[in-house]
Amino acid sequence: MSTETKHPRVPVDAPGPRRGLQIGEAAWDPEGFWGRRQETNAAHTFEHCASWMERLGWLENFDRVARGESTVERAGWEFADSEVYKLLEGLAWELGRRANPRLQALYDSLVARIGAAQAPDGYQGTAFGHPGLPPRYSNMSEGHELYNMGHLIQAAVARLRTYGDDALVQVARRAADHVCREFGEGARATLCGHPEIEVALAEFARATGEERYREQARIFLERRGRGTLPVRVLLSAEYFQDDTPIREADVLRGHAVRALYLSAGAVDVAVDTGDDDLLGALRRQWDRTVARRTFVTGGMGSRHQDEGFGEDWELPPDRAYCETCAGIASVMFSWRLLLATGEAKYADLIERTLHNVVATGPSEDGRAFFYANPLHVRVAGHEYAGEGVNMRAEGGVRAPWFDVSCCPTNVSRTFASTQAYAAFVDADALTLSLYGAGRIAADLGGETFEVRVDTAYPVEGRVEVTVERAPAREVALRLRVPGWAADARGTSPAGEVALAPGWWEVTRAFAPGDRVVLDLDLSPRLAWPDSRIDAQRGTVAVTRGPLVLCVESTDLPDGVAFEDVLLDAAAPLRAHGDGAIAAGLAPASAPDDAGVLPFTAEAPAAAELRAFELPLVPYHRWGARGPAQMRVMIPLAPTAPGT
């Protein structure tokens, strides 16, 4: 198999001064935080996903269409096709990272099956337009036809950038041409209820050089927000991002994944067309959304109803949805803004979201997943032992598969390409944005700048960068000092310096063996919620570097009820393993129920409190030891400041 390709091997190929790393320019160490997850993904997750899709008949949908059979009862939701395409995208990134005959055979088999189901005019889909099924494009609000083809096109982008043209790329090209014919100017003046085709077409334009794909993405963006789509009972135009034109919106709203996918595509179009007004609107939306509608984990989506954003300051820990897919979409949006602007705040959110939402989703073996990621689970779930899918997306335990199983395949495609987010290149600078042990060998103006990164981050705060090969001229090496970092210090051949959050730049003519070391203080810290967040008032979170910590009922001493746990914020925190130990307090005896209602006419008397050590573990590991009660936002003891 030839791997020669003229296409840049990057997940996001943005024009302009900054570019992300190509897949072959970076590699995680297999035993590091991200490398370990990438290896598990390759060893288990891809085939796990494929086996479930085979078992449930989602793959047979393609075979039935290819055979021309009439469908009486089609397996899966209308968007089940997209899971096959996301799996193919992940396989393309993984095969671009490292040859794997087993996964190559899976890739080839899936491509053959979907290709056989494509209509002569390029239409690709198994839920509409075939014998026994509704007509094509008869349900633009909820049919997901363009959404599905968007994920097909994104899979082809991955293949183009890691291999070159092949059968999958040809299927996607025919589908993209079909979309342009059917939905271009003068054709169907409508759009898809679930954004995704926009970001796919914009990236396909970059990968193929075909301007018409970008123009179609722009057309879809300009159509959205004008009340075009029919809205059924219990939904709203906001759910479909069809309530307000994207240039006029001031915050992300509605269905979180839809909003974030749309925003990612809009950044691509804005950058490619030089539309500074559109880019400025997206930056303002990001700012307000992060400041007022984002949880301490980086999770987005406050409402189970419509999987949506809430209003400003509506961030209930126990009802947080924070879908894993929304975390991935947030990374997509922020990464594009980082490449467009170079501002470190976008990298800070990427780091937080990857460590506390995306990494939280899968189990350690890569075969079970969270769908929603609440910050407070009042009742321990039950180990899922069923033979079928888990119908509950928010049941408090990781499940092998869901009725709506968008998250497992989304995790698989993200883990397969995380190394490309480790750094970016601009002019004569290599900038490290996501830390993990590994190696980076980036092209810098025609010369290779190769560095080795040694770190146990995020458990330890030292990041050592050793130059192994450098251009024969003065260049810059930049390291990100996270926004949460206090007392950071840097050591380079020029000496030691104190560092503030942002970018630390070391510019010189580097020689092999030169070392640049970033030391970050990973002491546990309190994270206080904004006083306007009603549902979090009187609580506090504990963080350690990029990691958000949580309490699990598993770690409580005998006689302490989970709902009675308080944190003494005046007492020192101390690091413990990859977590922390806090000073916990709880009533010395179980409180009595208040009466008929859980309220009293008089203020409760101060209870005698029992002190104990309160272990906190990284949120991304919660539930790994079995079902448990869990909370991130911990109630404060009455004597703590701010209560």
Phi and psi in degrees as a GROMACS rama.xvg file:
@    title "Ramachandran Plot"
@    xaxis  label "Phi"
@    yaxis  label "Psi"
@TYPE xy
-77.3912  138.111  SER-2
-112.493  9.22811  THR-3
-72.267  131.867  GLU-4
-152.628  144.689  THR-5
-87.0711  -6.77632  LYS-6
-82.3102  139.7  HIS-7
-63.4074  135.184  PRO-8
-92.1544  60.8704  ARG-9
-127.931  145.328  VAL-10
-62.9553  -36.8551  PRO-11
-130.069  112.247  VAL-12
-101.515  81.9314  ASP-13
-88.5985  132.287  ALA-14
-71.1631  162.294  PRO-15
115.426  -169.435  GLY-16
-71.5544  -20.0553  PRO-17
-118.28  141.263  ARG-18
-136.084  148.177  ARG-19
-74.8294  166.739  GLY-20
-69.5148  146.138  LEU-21
-73.3736  155.222  GLN-22
-56.2762  -39.792  ILE-23
-79.4262  -4.57639  GLY-24
-88.7758  -6.84563  GLU-25
-144.543  148.028  ALA-26
-147.841  130.393  ALA-27
-79.488  147.623  TRP-28
-66.2331  137.353  ASP-29
-59.2657  -25.3225  PRO-30
-98.1629  0.874908  GLU-31
-79.2809  177.21  GLY-32
-56.3732  -50.7222  PHE-33
-84.5536  -35.3568  TRP-34
-62.5434  -37.9001  GLY-35
-63.1907  -41.1661  ARG-36
-70.3669  -35.4474  ARG-37
-66.852  -39.4364  GLN-38
-66.4387  -41.7002  GLU-39
-63.424  -40.7531  THR-40
-57.2892  -46.1182  ASN-41
-69.1893  -37.22  ALA-42
-77.4847  -30.9547  ALA-43
-131.158  -43.5095  HIS-44
-69.113  -42.7331  THR-45
-57.3478  -50.6651  PHE-46
-71.7961  -30.4942  GLU-47
-59.802  -47.3985  HIS-48
-63.3356  -45.4075  CYS-49
-61.8263  -38.6577  ALA-50
-66.6653  -38.2094  SER-51
-67.9932  -39.8244  TRP-52
-67.4788  -33.0082  MET-53
-68.2784  -47.1123  GLU-54
-60.3874  -38.2802  ARG-55
-88.4462  -2.98773  LEU-56
88.3222  6.85632  GLY-57
-67.7047  -33.4426  TRP-58
-77.7641  -34.9238  LEU-59
-61.6138  -25.5923  GLU-60
-54.4857  -43.2453  ASN-61
-66.2694  -42.6144  PHE-62
-62.1591  -40.3292  ASP-63
-64.778  -42.9105  ARG-64
-63.2869  -41.9163  VAL-65
-62.028  -34.0336  ALA-66
-82.5353  -8.16478  ARG-67
75.4478  21.682  GLY-68
-80.671  151.993  GLU-69
-77.3557  137.824  SER-70
-99.2563  122.708  THR-71
-93.8697  -51.9196  VAL-72
-130.477  105.735  GLU-73
-81.5919  138.233  ARG-74
-76.3966  137.945  ALA-75
83.8635  169.624  GLY-76
-73.4514  171.09  TRP-77
-58.6901  -27.633  GLU-78
-95.0843  10.8345  PHE-79
-61.0375  -30.7602  ALA-80
-56.3531  -35.5721  ASP-81
-63.4973  -28.1537  SER-82
-67.8003  -34.7533  GLU-83
-64.5376  -41.6845  VAL-84
-69.6334  -39.4554  TYR-85
-64.8751  -37.5413  LYS-86
-62.1768  -42.1775  LEU-87
-63.2964  -38.5987  LEU-88
-61.9693  -46.1134  GLU-89
-60.8547  -41.5576  GLY-90
-62.8222  -39.0077  LEU-91
-62.3888  -44.2859  ALA-92
-64.6581  -42.128  TRP-93
-65.1332  -43.3011  GLU-94
-68.6264  -27.1856  LEU-95
-72.1062  -27.7181  GLY-96
-76.2195  -40.5749  ARG-97
-162.719  133.634  ARG-98
-61.4337  140.594  ALA-99
-152.724  100.956  ASN-100
-56.6383  -36.5919  PRO-101
-65.0785  -46.6786  ARG-102
-73.9945  -30.1371  LEU-103
-62.7986  -41.2772  GLN-104
-63.8659  -39.4979  ALA-105
-64.0167  -45.5174  LEU-106
-57.3338  -50.711  TYR-107
-60.6522  -40.7673  ASP-108
-64.6881  -44.6755  SER-109
-65.8266  -41.2922  LEU-110
-61.8211  -42.0778  VAL-111
-62.3094  -40.0223  ALA-112
-71.3588  -41.6986  ARG-113
-72.6671  -35.3793  ILE-114
-63.3451  -37.0837  GLY-115
-66.5386  -21.4654  ALA-116
-91.8663  -1.22695  ALA-117
-76.1726  137.17  GLN-118
-73.6193  156.378  ALA-119
-56.9081  -29.1985  PRO-120
-88.3916  6.03733  ASP-121
98.3425  -10.8944  GLY-122
-60.1013  136.29  TYR-123
-131.313  116.926  GLN-124
172.637  148.725  GLY-125
-114.838  2.03323  THR-126
-106.26  -10.8389  ALA-127
-141.581  157.141  PHE-128
76.3071  14.9697  GLY-129
-129.231  164.686  HIS-130
-51.6107  127.573  PRO-131
86.7558  -0.949855  GLY-132
-116.895  161.085  LEU-133
-61.6614  159.192  PRO-134
-63.3471  156.284  PRO-135
-55.4409  143.506  ARG-136
53.8742  33.9301  TYR-137
-92.456  -4.77425  SER-138
-145.289  74.4064  ASN-139
-67.895  -25.4301  MET-140
-67.9097  -45.148  SER-141
-127.825  4.74929  GLU-142
-77.2733  -24.3854  GLY-143
64.6791  19.1504  HIS-144
-64.2118  -46.8464  GLU-145
-72.7894  -33.6521  LEU-146
-57.3264  -48.7111  TYR-147
-60.3074  -47.5663  ASN-148
-65.6241  -27.8589  MET-149
-61.6361  -44.5932  GLY-150
-68.1059  -32.6791  HIS-151
-60.1726  -44.9193  LEU-152
-66.7377  -38.9789  ILE-153
-64.2708  -34.9499  GLN-154
-62.732  -40.036  ALA-155
-67.5246  -35.3541  ALA-156
-59.6361  -44.4194  VAL-157
-60.9964  -41.3071  ALA-158
-68.3727  -41.8857  ARG-159
-57.6291  -39.5883  LEU-160
-85.2939  -7.80185  ARG-161
-117.956  -13.2143  THR-162
-140.684  -53.2733  TYR-163
129.422  -163.663  GLY-164
-70.8533  138.266  ASP-165
-156.714  -168.652  ASP-166
-61.8845  -39.3288  ALA-167
-62.9591  -44.1071  LEU-168
-61.3465  -38.1673  VAL-169
-67.0563  -40.2573  GLN-170
-60.3639  -45.8331  VAL-171
-66.625  -37.393  ALA-172
-63.6483  -43.3045  ARG-173
-63.9294  -38.5195  ARG-174
-65.7586  -43.0973  ALA-175
-64.7739  -40.7525  ALA-176
-63.193  -40.3262  ASP-177
-59.8163  -45.691  HIS-178
-60.6792  -43.0746  VAL-179
-63.6942  -39.3483  CYS-180
-67.1419  -41.9551  ARG-181
-78.0796  -28.0828  GLU-182
-125.877  9.69684  PHE-183
-73.6988  -178.936  GLY-184
-58.5806  132.045  GLU-185
88.3515  -5.91184  GLY-186
-107.044  -141.966  ALA-187
-66.0405  117.722  ARG-188
-92.4161  61.3979  ALA-189
-140.291  -171.164  THR-190
-154.517  174.753  LEU-191
-92.5489  140.464  CYS-192
-64.1772  -25.4539  GLY-193
-114.665  105.932  HIS-194
-55.3435  144.711  PRO-195
172.371  -36.6111  GLU-196
-61.6563  -28.9377  ILE-197
-65.1567  -52.246  GLU-198
-67.3208  -33.5752  VAL-199
-66.3464  -47.9613  ALA-200
-64.7709  -39.1714  LEU-201
-62.486  -43.902  ALA-202
-69.8026  -34.7781  GLU-203
-66.6591  -35.2582  PHE-204
-61.1322  -42.6366  ALA-205
-65.3178  -40.5561  ARG-206
-73.5088  -31.5388  ALA-207
-103.347  -17.9066  THR-208
79.5786  8.60458  GLY-209
-90.4658  108.955  GLU-210
-64.5102  -28.4408  GLU-211
-62.9115  -26.9124  ARG-212
-70.2376  -40.4137  TYR-213
-65.8105  -40.1419  ARG-214
-62.7786  -37.8306  GLU-215
-67.3294  -38.1661  GLN-216
-60.1947  -42.8394  ALA-217
-62.7014  -40.9027  ARG-218
-60.6154  -45.7719  ILE-219
-61.1629  -41.136  PHE-220
-62.9778  -42.5711  LEU-221
-71.4279  -26.5125  GLU-222
-75.2985  -26.9751  ARG-223
-73.9799  148.88  ARG-224
90.1436  13.2996  GLY-225
-117.847  18.1298  ARG-226
68.1887  33.1324  GLY-227
-74.3044  -37.8558  THR-228
-84.2115  137.776  LEU-229
-62.8509  144.482  PRO-230
-121.202  122.08  VAL-231
-82.9425  170.224  ARG-232
-57.76  140.563  VAL-233
78.8657  -1.74302  LEU-234
-112.754  -176.531  LEU-235
-151.701  163.504  SER-236
-60.6777  -32.019  ALA-237
-61.2997  -36.1259  GLU-238
-56.5704  -37.3641  TYR-239
-93.1621  6.5065  PHE-240
59.297  34.1612  GLN-241
-116.926  20.8222  ASP-242
-97.0206  -31.5643  ASP-243
-140.584  131.414  THR-244
-54.9605  143.65  PRO-245
-61.1625  -29.7317  ILE-246
-72.564  -22.5754  ARG-247
-96.686  -13.4675  GLU-248
-70.9589  148.505  ALA-249
-115.051  0.0458493  ASP-250
-163.485  155.746  VAL-251
-76.0368  141.509  LEU-252
-152.662  174.281  ARG-253
71.7583  -158.529  GLY-254
-57.565  121.933  HIS-255
-64.2423  -46.2926  ALA-256
-64.3029  -42.4564  VAL-257
-60.2424  -44.9625  ARG-258
-61.7991  -41.8194  ALA-259
-75.6589  -39.4837  LEU-260
-60.4042  -44.6296  TYR-261
-60.1931  -43.1908  LEU-262
-64.9467  -38.7701  SER-263
-61.3982  -46.0863  ALA-264
-64.0186  -35.9453  GLY-265
-66.6159  -37.2537  ALA-266
-61.5781  -44.4561  VAL-267
-57.3698  -47.739  ASP-268
-65.6777  -41.8008  VAL-269
-61.0518  -44.4815  ALA-270
-67.4572  -44.4249  VAL-271
-67.6464  -31.4902  ASP-272
-100.031  0.687846  THR-273
68.5174  29.1936  GLY-274
-87.1118  85.9621  ASP-275
-67.1426  -30.4908  ASP-276
-64.7065  -44.4023  ASP-277
-64.5872  -44.423  LEU-278
-61.9164  -40.658  LEU-279
-62.6762  -39.4844  GLY-280
-63.3129  -41.3016  ALA-281
-67.1155  -37.4641  LEU-282
-65.3761  -40.3963  ARG-283
-65.3887  -40.092  ARG-284
-63.7998  -41.3793  GLN-285
-60.8103  -46.1115  TRP-286
-58.1399  -49.5708  ASP-287
-71.7336  -37.002  ARG-288
-63.7437  -43.1924  THR-289
-69.9204  -38.4607  VAL-290
-73.2833  -27.0563  ALA-291
-128.823  -13.5488  ARG-292
-132.494  25.7244  ARG-293
-128.898  134.897  THR-294
-77.788  166.306  PHE-295
-61.6952  -24.0362  VAL-296
-77.2865  -10.1356  THR-297
91.5857  -4.51724  GLY-298
-67.892  147.565  GLY-299
-128.189  141.621  MET-300
113.242  101.114  GLY-301
-92.448  -14.6494  SER-302
-121.89  130.366  ARG-303
-67.339  -35.732  HIS-304
-61.467  117.307  GLN-305
67.8071  10.9402  ASP-306
49.1513  43.2364  GLU-307
-114.632  167.111  GLY-308
-64.6179  147.927  PHE-309
-93.3265  -165.668  GLY-310
-80.1246  174.654  GLU-311
-53.7227  134.656  ASP-312
69.9074  7.76289  TRP-313
-89.4491  88.4113  GLU-314
-134.847  68.3561  LEU-315
-75.6694  121.63  PRO-316
-60.3234  -41.2648  PRO-317
-77.3653  -23.6458  ASP-318
-107.213  10.6082  ARG-319
-59.5724  134.307  ALA-320
-91.4803  -56.1061  TYR-321
45.0082  53.3768  CYS-322
-56.2327  141.006  GLU-323
-55.3832  -41.2169  THR-324
-62.4707  -34.529  CYS-325
-66.3932  -36.5204  ALA-326
-61.5637  -42.9515  GLY-327
-65.2374  -42.4769  ILE-328
-65.0308  -35.4364  ALA-329
-61.8721  -41.6909  SER-330
-62.1518  -41.9888  VAL-331
-58.8568  -45.1958  MET-332
-65.4674  -49.4406  PHE-333
-66.6324  -37.4299  SER-334
-62.5984  -39.7137  TRP-335
-66.9654  -38.9619  ARG-336
-67.9618  -34.2165  LEU-337
-62.8222  -46.204  LEU-338
-66.9666  -32.5954  LEU-339
-73.7044  -31.7021  ALA-340
-118.616  -27.6667  THR-341
77.1837  10.1716  GLY-342
-83.2398  131.56  GLU-343
-66.6825  -21.9652  ALA-344
-61.5534  -31.0148  LYS-345
-69.316  -38.9133  TYR-346
-66.1702  -35.4684  ALA-347
-60.5629  -43.5629  ASP-348
-69.7488  -37.5541  LEU-349
-57.9352  -48.0458  ILE-350
-59.1256  -48.3277  GLU-351
-62.5819  -43.7621  ARG-352
-69.662  -41.6678  THR-353
-62.6312  -43.3247  LEU-354
-74.8191  -28.6412  HIS-355
-118.244  -5.13504  ASN-356
-121.898  -59.8312  VAL-357
-65.3977  -45.8841  VAL-358
-69.2858  -19.0108  ALA-359
-76.848  -28.7844  THR-360
-56.9647  -57.3287  GLY-361
-86.7193  154.837  PRO-362
-73.3295  170.64  SER-363
-62.039  -29.9209  GLU-364
-91.7168  0.761535  ASP-365
73.3076  18.3358  GLY-366
-122.96  9.54466  ARG-367
-148.716  154.553  ALA-368
-147.032  148.509  PHE-369
-88.0627  146.305  PHE-370
-99.6034  -56.6714  TYR-371
-98.9513  155.633  ALA-372
-131.599  71.1912  ASN-373
-66.434  161.505  PRO-374
-100.735  5.18818  LEU-375
-156.935  120.946  HIS-376
-119.29  111.057  VAL-377
-77.6213  -32.695  ARG-378
-123.558  125.438  VAL-379
-60.1017  137.874  ALA-380
-76.6707  -169.376  GLY-381
-122.963  139.54  HIS-382
-53.802  132.131  GLU-383
-79.3034  119.012  TYR-384
-121.723  8.99756  ALA-385
-72.7914  161.949  GLY-386
-87.3609  -22.3284  GLU-387
-100.135  -163.288  GLY-388
-76.6257  158.493  VAL-389
-87.0435  120.318  ASN-390
-79.9895  -12.5732  MET-391
-101.24  115.694  ARG-392
-79.3619  -13.2384  ALA-393
-131.9  45.4409  GLU-394
-86.7848  3.01106  GLY-395
82.9378  2.72528  GLY-396
-136.088  150.193  VAL-397
-73.2021  136.074  ARG-398
-120.528  151.671  ALA-399
-67.2313  -26.9785  PRO-400
-163.518  157.616  TRP-401
-125.317  160.476  PHE-402
-59.3683  -41.4968  ASP-403
-109.084  97.9931  VAL-404
-107.283  56.832  SER-405
-76.7234  -29.6957  CYS-406
-72.3717  -42.9385  CYS-407
-57.1655  -45.9083  PRO-408
-71.7626  -30.7649  THR-409
-67.0286  -40.7403  ASN-410
-62.9101  -41.295  VAL-411
-63.6816  -40.7919  SER-412
-73.0265  -28.9363  ARG-413
-74.2023  -48.3429  THR-414
-60.4917  -32.8612  PHE-415
-67.9084  -16.5517  ALA-416
-126.151  12.8183  SER-417
-61.8602  -29.5883  THR-418
-62.9636  -23.7034  GLN-419
-71.1549  -14.7445  ALA-420
-94.0622  3.05415  TYR-421
-68.8417  -26.8965  ALA-422
-161.225  167.715  ALA-423
-140.573  165.167  PHE-424
-120.261  135.797  VAL-425
-146.615  130.863  ASP-426
49.7254  -119.592  ALA-427
-106.09  44.156  ASP-428
-139.713  140.66  ALA-429
-110.205  122.808  LEU-430
-116.724  119.753  THR-431
-87.6663  123.431  LEU-432
-117.039  -23.5947  SER-433
-133.198  124.875  LEU-434
-96.5265  137.33  TYR-435
-172.546  154.533  GLY-436
-67.0687  134.321  ALA-437
166.672  -160.451  GLY-438
-135.808  141.273  ARG-439
-127.306  128.822  ILE-440
-131.612  90.2245  ALA-441
-101.517  144.351  ALA-442
-76.8914  125.275  ASP-443
-125.906  92.5551  LEU-444
61.594  38.1516  GLY-445
91.3444  -5.80535  GLY-446
-121.512  153.101  GLU-447
-90.8177  131.299  THR-448
-113.177  107.223  PHE-449
-114.078  128.382  GLU-450
-133.025  151.395  VAL-451
-107.221  129.063  ARG-452
-108.443  119.394  VAL-453
-113.422  121.628  ASP-454
-166.902  150.636  THR-455
-104.837  18.7499  ALA-456
-55.4506  137.37  TYR-457
-96.2707  9.61624  PRO-458
-76.8429  -35.3674  VAL-459
-121.374  153.873  GLU-460
-99.2183  4.9442  GLY-461
-93.6528  129.313  ARG-462
-120.792  110.513  VAL-463
-104.448  124.534  GLU-464
-116.263  117.851  VAL-465
-111.571  126.479  THR-466
-75.7759  127.656  VAL-467
-109.534  -29.2018  GLU-468
-151.849  140.723  ARG-469
-142.377  151.955  ALA-470
-60.8367  152.872  PRO-471
-85.2425  50.3784  ALA-472
-161.707  173.044  ARG-473
-75.269  126.481  GLU-474
-136.248  172.838  VAL-475
-114.067  141.63  ALA-476
-116.908  120.17  LEU-477
-112.251  139.854  ARG-478
-122.661  141.767  LEU-479
-83.2471  128.34  ARG-480
-98.13  108.867  VAL-481
-58.9878  153.895  PRO-482
-62.6694  -25.1142  GLY-483
-82.3829  -9.76275  TRP-484
-78.4784  124.544  ALA-485
-111.577  148.026  ALA-486
59.7364  32.7844  ASP-487
-72.6208  145.55  ALA-488
-135.019  149.21  ARG-489
-127.772  143.784  GLY-490
-127.733  128.123  THR-491
-137.409  176.747  SER-492
-56.3162  -18.8464  PRO-493
-86.7239  -7.20673  ALA-494
123.215  -167.567  GLY-495
-105.712  141.503  GLU-496
-138.932  152.24  VAL-497
-83.7647  144.695  ALA-498
-125.685  143.552  LEU-499
-103.278  158.721  ALA-500
-55.4767  145.948  PRO-501
128.863  -147.532  GLY-502
-101.287  132.068  TRP-503
-102.977  119.026  TRP-504
-111.117  128.907  GLU-505
-116.375  115.96  VAL-506
-115.692  126.514  THR-507
-173.863  173.655  ARG-508
-85.8135  97.13  ALA-509
-72.3118  151.113  PHE-510
-125.367  150.49  ALA-511
-52.3293  134.217  PRO-512
98.9096  -16.6614  GLY-513
-60.7021  140.303  ASP-514
-124.314  137.73  ARG-515
-123.136  123.88  VAL-516
-122.941  127.937  VAL-517
-107.92  125.476  LEU-518
-112.873  117.37  ASP-519
-112.236  136.973  LEU-520
-80.711  112.06  ASP-521
-99.7933  26.1139  LEU-522
-60.2908  140.809  SER-523
-59.867  143.272  PRO-524
-135.828  155.016  ARG-525
-85.4095  142.84  LEU-526
-120.609  108.907  ALA-527
-89.6426  132.314  TRP-528
-73.7829  151.508  PRO-529
-58.4092  139.283  ASP-530
-63.998  -15.7852  SER-531
-82.7407  -5.94493  ARG-532
-87.1426  92.4697  ILE-533
-55.1207  -43.1334  ASP-534
-71.4539  -10.1659  ALA-535
-115.082  3.06454  GLN-536
-62.9966  135.621  ARG-537
83.5268  12.7581  GLY-538
-129.1  170.738  THR-539
-150.997  150.836  VAL-540
-105.762  159.425  ALA-541
-118.256  129.933  VAL-542
-121.972  160.059  THR-543
-143.42  100.737  ARG-544
62.7158  -131.506  GLY-545
-79.9461  -7.92068  PRO-546
-90.0985  133.334  LEU-547
-91.0074  134.212  VAL-548
-102.074  164.267  LEU-549
-146.831  163.261  CYS-550
-100.069  134.499  VAL-551
-116.54  143.078  GLU-552
-60.4362  -23.4641  SER-553
-54.4178  -31.4928  THR-554
-97.9346  4.332  ASP-555
-82.0337  144.421  LEU-556
-69.8797  160.827  PRO-557
-56.5122  140.478  ASP-558
87.5595  -2.87572  GLY-559
-105.272  116.882  VAL-560
-80.0199  139.808  ALA-561
-56.5074  -41.6369  PHE-562
-71.8926  -9.71717  GLU-563
-96.9015  -4.45075  ASP-564
-68.1451  131.845  VAL-565
-123.449  157.305  LEU-566
-115.064  132.429  LEU-567
-88.5899  98.6244  ASP-568
-71.9589  -14.401  ALA-569
-81.7817  -15.9814  ALA-570
-86.8252  151.078  ALA-571
-70.1819  149.97  PRO-572
-95.4873  152.412  LEU-573
-138.893  146.088  ARG-574
-68.23  146.574  ALA-575
-151.517  111.344  HIS-576
58.685  -128.372  GLY-577
-98.834  12.7741  ASP-578
-123.845  -137.911  GLY-579
-157.81  165.407  ALA-580
-118.737  127.071  ILE-581
-114.054  168.612  ALA-582
-88.4987  112.006  ALA-583
-97.3392  151.569  GLY-584
-135.72  146.936  LEU-585
-153.816  154.357  ALA-586
-55.1729  138.361  PRO-587
-66.4901  -25.9137  ALA-588
-133.458  153.603  SER-589
-62.845  128.037  ALA-590
-64.2306  148.371  PRO-591
-77.9587  152.233  ASP-592
-64.0145  149.063  ASP-593
-69.6006  -29.0691  ALA-594
145.191  -144.745  GLY-595
-61.3397  -41.796  VAL-596
-114.008  157.464  LEU-597
-80.2664  47.6  PRO-598
-143.686  155.25  PHE-599
-131.587  162.287  THR-600
-79.6842  -16.4851  ALA-601
-124.651  152.837  GLU-602
-61.7767  137.328  ALA-603
-66.9492  144.65  PRO-604
-71.1683  151.445  ALA-605
-62.4332  129.758  ALA-606
-87.3421  151.171  ALA-607
-72.6878  128.352  GLU-608
-108.336  144.072  LEU-609
-103.673  131.287  ARG-610
-94.6483  145.901  ALA-611
-158.41  162.419  PHE-612
-78.0773  130.664  GLU-613
-111.711  103.01  LEU-614
-72.9523  142.501  PRO-615
-125.813  138.142  LEU-616
-118.753  157.951  VAL-617
-57.1498  135.586  PRO-618
-57.3159  -33.5571  TYR-619
-67.2146  -13.4325  HIS-620
-101.445  1.90188  ARG-621
-65.8748  144.273  TRP-622
81.1886  -3.95631  GLY-623
-70.9748  -22.9568  ALA-624
-96.5775  9.18209  ARG-625
119.857  170.148  GLY-626
-56.7755  140.627  PRO-627
-157.494  159.041  ALA-628
-77.9652  150.666  GLN-629
-151.981  146.925  MET-630
-152.399  144.987  ARG-631
-95.3641  -47.3082  VAL-632
-86.771  111.509  MET-633
-101.513  130.585  ILE-634
-61.1843  143.15  PRO-635
-88.1782  144.675  LEU-636
-63.3694  149.204  ALA-637
-57.6184  -26.3575  PRO-638
-84.8724  -5.8808  THR-639
-72.5037  146.465  ALA-640
-63.7664  148.105  PRO-641
89.2325  0.635133  GLY-642
